[in-house]
Amino acid sequence: MVVTADQPRPSGRLLTPSEVAAVFRVDPKTVTRWAAAGRISSVRTPGGHRRFYESEVRALLDAGGAA
């Protein structure tokens, strides 16, 4: 799920796919696939790169992961 301008956004720090991958101990490409499948939401930078809200990543980690 990609967050759009009309949806409420969580506040906080944005993480790169590599940073999220380090938290879950997976490959960054896996994080990108999770985002494409809607398992984790992301926002796009003006350059088209994905970023993930740290608060959502932490909540997902606390809930038992994205798998």
PyMOL commands that set and color helices and strands:
alter all, ss='L'
color gray80, all
select helices_A, chain A and resi 17-24+28-37+54-63
alter helices_A, ss='H'
color red, helices_A
select strands_A, chain A and resi 14-15+43-44+50-53
alter strands_A, ss='S'
color yellow, strands_A
deselect
rebuild
show_as cartoon
